[in-house]
Amino acid sequence: MSEWRSSRAFAEMGRREISRFNARRGELPTCGAKCRDGHPCKQLAMPGRKRCYLHGGLTPRGDAWHMPVWPDRLSKKAGAKVFAKLERLRRAAIQLEGRIARMSPQERTLYDRWLATHRPGSVARRRQLRAEREQNASARDLFNQLNASRPANSEVAALEHRIQFLRSELAARQLQRDIARAIDEKVGVFG
């Protein structure tokens, strides 16, 4: 078999395949991204994708897009590959912590908002959560509109004020009761 691979027949077969690929290259989809100079990218898109390997065609997708891909355990140097992968993940986590620590309060707010809307998981679950958020927002808006159109009632405001006062009284009495119980049981710092 090694003799056949080094033969001219093998080289000729490779040339034929390359020329066949180049003949249909114009029919294959190209990357839809723009390069830095503003011109469209001329690279071929990755199979089944719309972008080339330089513009995101290798980015994982599907339900497990956020999960690390581990090397095959039967491959050569599998242990070294796993440890290298763990080290890369550790470094990436440290870099992320550093970026978060250097964020201004406004940037941190935007980042937290982005995290809340970009949770890992299945596409269907993310769509469902997005639909629920939109429904909740529309219900909240409708409720606010109804409350804004309702005239303010002085009796309702007085009752709400009384409820708040009674709740604070209840909390103060519970605190006094807890202190009295601690004194009666002689529970202190040293027991």
N, C-alpha and C positions, 0 to 999 in steps of 0.2 A: 504494500500500500504506500509506503514512503517513496518507493520508486515512482509510482504513478503520480504522486503529488509534485515531485520534482520534474516530471516530464513536461514536454511541450504541450501535450494535450490538456493538462490542467491549466496551464497559463493561457492557452487559447480559449478554453471554456470561460475563464475569468474575464477575458477581454470581451467575449460575446455578451456576457451578462452586464458588464458595465456599459457597453454600447446600447444594449436593449433598454437599460434604465435611463440613459441619457436621451434616447429617442422619445421616451414618454415623459420626460422631466417637465416639459411645458404644460402637461395636463394635470400635474400634481398641484395641490393647493399651496400657496405661499403664505408666509407670515403676514398678519394684518397690522403689525405694529409699525410705528414711525421711528426712524433712527434719530440720532441726535441732530443731524443736519436737516431734518424735516422730511427727507425722502422715505418712501415706504421700504420696509425691509425686504430683501430679495431672497432670504433663506427659505428653504422648504419648511412647511409646518410639520410638527411631529405627527406621526400617524394617529388619526382620531382626534386631533386638536386643531386649534386655529392659530397657534403661535409656534415659533421655532424654539429651539432649546435655549437661545439667548434671551428671549422675551417671555418666558414663563411656560413654555410647552412641557417642561419637565416637572412643573409644580404638581404635587400630589392632589388628587381630587377624590370625590366619593365620600362614603360615610367615615372612613378612617384616615382622612387627609391630615389630621393633626397627630397621628400616632407615628412614633419612630419606626423605621423599617430596619429590622435586624438582619444581619447576614445569615446565610444558610449555615446551619450547624455542621453540615457535612463537608463544607468547603475547606480548602487549605487555610491554615492560620485563622480559623474561625474565632478562637479565643482572643487573639490579638485584635481582630476586627471588632469584636464586641467591646473590648476595653477602649479601643480608639473611639468608637461610637459613644460610649458613656462619657469619655473625656470631652468630646465635642459638645454633648448635651450639657455637661456641667459648665463649660466655658460660656455657652450661649445663655444659660440661666444667670450666670454672674454678670454678663454684659447687660442683660435685660434689667436686672436689679439696679445696676449702675445708671442706666438710662432713666429708669423710673425715679431714682433718687435725685437726679439732676433736673427733673421736670419742675417747671414753675407750677403754682397752684392752678392756674388756668389750663395749662397743658395736662396736668394730672386729672382735672375734671373731664376734659375731652377724652383722655385715654380711658378713664373709668367708664364713660358713656359708651365708647367704642367697644370695650370689653363686654359690656352688658348686652350689646346687640350682636356680637360675633362669637357666640358660644360654640364650641366644637360639638359635633353630633351629626345626625343624619340630616339630609336636605329636607325631608318631609317634616321632621320635628322642628327645624328652624323656621320653616314656612308657617307651621301651626302657631309657634310662639309669636311670630311677627303679626299674624292675623289677629291673635288675641290682644296684642299690644295696641293694634289699630282700633279694634272694637272697644277696648277699655278707654282709649283716648276719646273716641267719638261719644261714648256714653258719658264720660266726665264732662265734655263740652256741653252736651245736651242738658245734663243735670245743672251745670252752672248757669245755662241760659234760663232754665225754669226757675231757679232760685233768684236770679237777677230780676225776672219779671214779676215775682211775687212781692207784694208790699211788705215792708218791715213791720213786725208786730211787736209792740212794746212789752206785751205780756210774755211772749216767747223769749225775748231777750232777758227779761227779769228772771224767768224760770231757769234759763241757762246759767245766769250769774249765780243763782241760788244753788244749783247743782254743783258748780265749781267750788263754791264756798264749803258745801257739805263734804265734798271729796277731800278737800284740804284738811278740814276738821277731823275726818276719819283717819287720815294718814297721821296727823299729829297725835291722836289718841292711841293709835296702834304703836307708835314709837314710844310713848309714855308707858304703855303696858309692857312692851318688851324690856324697857329699862328697869321697871319695877320687878319683873320676873327675874332678870339677871341679878339684881341686888338681893332678892329673896333667896335665890339659889346660890348666892355668893360665887357667881361665876366671874372670874377676873382673868387677867393676863396669865397668872400662874396657876389658875384652877382653884 
